[in-house]
């Protein structure tokens, strides 16, 4: 017999906050770039392109003694048609030594926090510390997560301008979350004005399911940092590949960003080589440099790795065990 702990979204949120997840995701990046963790090939499928898709991400972490997977489905219409989130899924965590499952968690809240943490780490590591103005494009769950993450690490931020291809969604997000950030002015702007605000931004974050560039070459000012979050499968695109070709590029996984991230477009056109991409874990480990001047434009291509989910789940499961939270199921061998 062995014990398997199951945590739902409510229990997870009681156990773990963004402040807890950022250090865990940092550690996952460091383990990956030092060869103590690895990724298995991602499985993706679009059932109805632009409306429904899924992915299965899996990984192992020798350095943490676990492996596992996350299966995640997305339906663009779920919020408006069914009144439920667009994303839903599960995370399964396995013990490497015992080769037994140790936990199952609801995937959506884990994805929310770990992706927000990824953006936070990208900005903290690469943006100028004195950054004041940010632009966030995308007002779904990840727009909210990215703002939460930025607020934890960029302590001089004063203004965040939010955009969505449908202005009403940006307005709703700004209205909903502004009370949570009394020191930051969060303002919804018309999508038609995006260029003007990007040109003044110290930090730009893109977190949409777009398949067409909407941030164009020449818009980013000197010293700007951009987190590209949305491109996580072949064909997705948020920025002009000319940007990727002319800025200092960082990614979560050199191989993965080449296949599924924003970098895929510049690489396929021969505009950059994979050797020009630095992994964020290499920066955190001190083996490669991050930003080296105030005028550099930096980019973090965050495709998302199961390592982030597993490390976040590990933190939650350990706390749940100590506090006796969740449903424990006795499983037969």
N, C-alpha and C positions, 0 to 999 in steps of 0.2 A: 504493500500500500504506500501511496505517497499523497501529499497534499497539494492542491492547486487553489490559488487565491484568485478570485474574480472581483474586479473593481468597476463600478459603473461611473458615469460622468460626475455625478454629484459627489461620490466618495473621493474620486481623484482630485476634484477641485478643492476639497477640504484639506487634502494632504499636501498639495504641491502648488507653488506660485511661480511666477516668472523669475523672481529672485532666486529660487531654488534651481530652476531649469537652466539658466544661463551658464553657471559653472559646470553642470553636467554635460551640456552640449560642447562647451570648450574642451572638456576632457575627451569627449568622443572624437572631436577633430584632431586632437593631439595624438591619440592612440592610432587613428587611421593613418596619419602622415608619418608615424614612426614605425609602421608595419606591425602594430600590435592589435589591429582590427582590420576587417576587410568586408567588401560588399559582394553579394551574389548578383547575377544579372537581373535587372528589373524586368518584370512582365507588365506590359501596358496594352490596353485595347480600347478603342473608341467604338462604342455600340452605335451611337448616333452622333457623328462628329460635331463638336461645338455645343452639344446638349448633354450627352451622357458618356462617361468613360470610367475606367478603373485602372488601378495599378497595384502590383504586389511588390513590395520592397523588402529585402531580407539581408541580414548581415550577421557577422560573428565578431565577438570582442574577447579575444584571449585575455587581454588586460583586465577585463571586468568579469570574466568567467561565464558569459552568457552568449546566446545567439537567439535568433528569432525572426519574426516577420510582421509586417503590417499589410493588411489588405484594405484598400480604401476605394470606395465608389463615389462618383460625383454625378449629380443630376441638377443641371442649371435651374430647372423649373420647380424643384421641390419647395423652395421657400414660398413662391407665389401660388402654387397649385395645392400643395399639401400642408403648408405652414410648418414645415420641418427643415432642418439645415440641408444645404446642398451636398455636404460631405457626410459620409457615414462609413464606419469600418471597425475593425478589431486589430488588436496587437497581441501576439502570442510570444511569451518569453520562455526560453528553454535554458536549463542549466548544462553547461558544457561537460562538467565532470560526471554528473549523474545521468546525463542524457534523458532528463525528465522535464516536462513542462512545469513551470513554477507560477505562471500567472497569465491571466487574460484580462485585457483592459479595453474599454471603449476607446476607439481610435481618434474620434474627433477632437476631444479636449487636449489629448496629447499632441496631435498635429498642430493645433492652435498655438500652444505654448512653445513647442520646440521650434516651429518655423519663425515665430516672433523672436525667439532667442537667437536663431541663426542671423536674422537681420541685425539684431542688437550687437552681436559679436562682430559682424562685418563692419558696422559703423564705428564701434568702439576701437577696433584694431586699425582702421584705415581712414576714417574721416578726420578732419581737423578738429581737435578738442574744443575749439572756440566756435564751432558751428552754431548758428542761430536760426537759420531758416531751412525748413524741410518741405518737400513736396511728396505726397503719397498718392499714387494712382491705383485705384481699385478700392472699392468700399464694401467688399464682402468680409467674411470673417478674418481673412488675412490682413486686410487694411487695418482692422482694429488691433490685430495681434502685432503688426509691425509698429504701430504707434505706441502700444504698450511697451514693446521692447526698447524702442528708441528712448522713451521717457526714463528708462532705468539706467541708461549709460551715457547719454548725451545731456549733461547737466546744464548746459548753457542754451539749450533750445528755447526759443521764445515763440516761434510761429510755425505751424504746420498747415499747409494748404492742401486740401484733399480734393481729388477729382475722380470722376467715373464717366464712362461713355454715356451713361444715363444720369444726368445731373441730379435727378431727384434722389438717387441712392446716396450720392455724396452728401447731399443736404441732410438726409436722414442720419447718416453715420455721424456727421459733425454735431448734430443736435443731441444724439444719444450719448456720445462719449465726452463731450466738452466738460461736463461737471466733474469728470474723473481726473482732469488735468488742470487744476486751477492756475498753475504757473505757465501754461502754454496756451496760446490763442490758436484754436483749431477752427478753420474756416473752409466751408465748401465753396469751390469756385467753378464757373462754367467750363466744361471741357474745351470749349473753343478758345479759352484763354490760357491753355496749358503752357504753350511756348513762353509766354511772358513771365510766368512764375518759375518755370524751370531755369530760365536764364539768371534768376536771382537766388537760386537755391544753393545752399551749402551741401545738402544731402537730398538725393532723389531716391525714392523707393517705388518700384513697379511690382504689383502683385495682382495680375489679371490673367485670364485664360486666353489672351489675344494670340492670333496667328499672323499679325501684321504689325510692323513697327509703328509706334506713335511718339517715341522720343527720337528726335532726329539729330544728325551730325551738326555740330556748331551751336547747339543749344546749351551745352554744359559749360559753365564758367570755369576759369582756372581755380584749382583747389577743391573742386566739387568731388563728392563721392557718390556713387550710385550703387544701390543694391537691386539686382534683378532677381526677383523671387518667382515670377509666374511661369517661366519656361522650365518645364519639368518633363517634357516628352518631345519626341521628334516633331518638328513642324511648328511648335509654339515660338512666338517671337514678340518682344516688346520694344526693342531698341534697334536703331539703324546699325548694321554691321560696321559701318564706317567708324562708329564710336568705339566699338570693341577693338578695331584695328589701330586706334590712335591713343588709347588710354592704357594705364597699367592694370593688367587683368589678374584677378584672384578668383578662385573657385573652391567649392567644398571637396570635389574629387576631380582631378585632372581628366581622368577617363570619362567620367559621367557628364561633365559639362560639355565635353566634345561631342557626345552622342545626343544629349537631351537638353542641354542648357542653352543659354543665350549665345554661348561661344560657337555652337554648331554652325551658325550662319556665316560667321567670318572665317572659320576653319574650312568649310566646304568651298568657299570662294578663293582659298589660298591667301587670304589677307593677313592671317597670323598662323603661327605654328603652335603645337601643344606645349613646346618648350617655353613659350612665353607666358604660360599660365602658372601662377604660383598657388599652391594649396594654402588655404587659411590656416590649416594645422601646422604647416611649415613656419608660418609667421609666428604662431603661438608658441611653437617649440624653439624659436630663435634660430632656425637653420636657414631661413631666407628672410630678406628684408620686406617690410611693408611699405608704407609711404615714406619717401625720403626727402620730400620738399613740400613747402606750403602750396606751391603752384601746380603740383601734379594732380591730374584727374585719375581717380582710382575707381575700380569696378569690382564688385563681389557678385559672382554668378552662383547663386544658391539653388541647386536643383533638388535638394532634400535627400537625406540618406537615412536608411533604416537605423543606423547607429544612433542617430539623434533620438528616435523613438524608443529604442531599447534602453538607452541610458536614462531617459526621462522615466520610463516605466520602472526601471530598477530602483530609482529613488523613491517612487511612489509605493512600490511593493515592500520595500524595506521599512518605510514608515508605517504602512498598513499593518505589517506583522507586529511591530512594536506596540501599536495602539489597538490591535485586534479589530481592524476595520475591514469590511468586505465579506464576501461569501467564500468560505473554505469548503472545498469538495474533496472527499476522500476518493482517490482513484486506485483501481486495481492494477497490479503489474501485468 
